[in-house]
Amino acid sequence: MESCELVMAISALACCIAEGKSSDQIALISSVFSQLGDTLDTIAAQRELCSPGDAHDF
């Protein structure tokens, strides 16, 4: 998938999720997805730092 196609798909998904929701509900959903993304970033970084064969002492 090209980067522009991905952006369009994500935008379309956001519009579908927001449909029929209040501004407060949309804000909560946004917060949940932001936390999800941050947590996934943390997991990926931890895996990268602690992968077998690395000299890191974590």
ABEGO torsion letter per residue (X at the ends): XBAAAAAAAAAAAAAAAABGBBAAAAAAAAAAAAAAAAAAAAAAAAAAAABBGBABBX
